[in-house]
Amino acid sequence: MHVNNDYQRNANISKIFETVWKNPNFSRIDIARSLDLYRSTVSNIIGTLVESELICEGERGSATEKGGRKPVFLSVNPDFGSVIGIELQLDTFHVCITSFDGRTLYLKDGPIPVDTSLLDKPEELFISILDTIIQGLSALVKEEHLKPLAICVGIPGIIDVDRGVIIRSAPFRLTDFNYVEAFENRYSIPLFMENDARCCSWLQLALNKSSGKKDFLCVLARTYAGNPLLSYPESYEKGIGVGLSITMNGHIINGRNYAVGEYISRSWTTYQKE
């Protein structure tokens, strides 16, 4: 029974925090009504979240016609920490650091750093690429007191997000690469990976968190400039890359093999002009 109580409390904490995140300036009574929870349950959990500095209290609203206390508006605490987002492509990388409430704090682009001594060791090369990019952010993170909570990496390829495995990423020559084992204790904070097109879907879910839009299709198209240091027969060189992600009822569809949205043309070849 103790386990069940813990599970229910943790579920309520998650739902209440999500409600505050989706509805800035909700009050305790708004949350109780929205989630059909007792006011005392909501107040106790809000107290825990405020004490932990995950959310903060803001201005007071107007009292009701019946009088009573004025409601206190709640919001996610933007200073609790930040998240480092990194997109890796064959030729370039993109970094976006966001605050805990989703505001953009820092942007950076650059060419993929390649250690040529690791060209025949794709897994070690991939780790080296991420190491170099993250190390380049360490001074900024320290100076600006950004308090990173996690690193999120988007790459082209088929990603098993449940097992933490890159099933296949042709641009980086990775097959069945267990990135959880490789990065578990490397940066002292959690590291997550996702297909780059599905990252676009996660962004749209966040941008539309209060709108009720839950069904959509994301298409990610970009032109690859090629990377002479990473040219090999099975790799992408210059050309157009297209990624696809499907979201239904607020859930991103992975499919049985995490390959929903992957497309391979059987008729197109590298040397075709059209």
Secondary structure, DSSP 4 states (H G I P E B T S, - for coil): -HHHHHHHHHHHHHHHHHHHHHSTTB-HHHHHHHHT--HHHHHHHHHHHHHTTSEEEEEE-PPBTTB-PPPEEEEE-TTS-EEEEEEE-SSEEEEEEEETTS-EEEEEEEEPP--GGGTT-HHHHHHHHHHHHHHTTHHHHHHTT--EEEEEEEESSEEETTTTEEEEEGGGTEEEEEHHHHHTTTSSS-EEEEEHHHHHHHHHHHHTTTT----EEEEEEEEE---GGG--TTS--SEEEEEEEEEETTEE---TTS-TT----SS--TT---
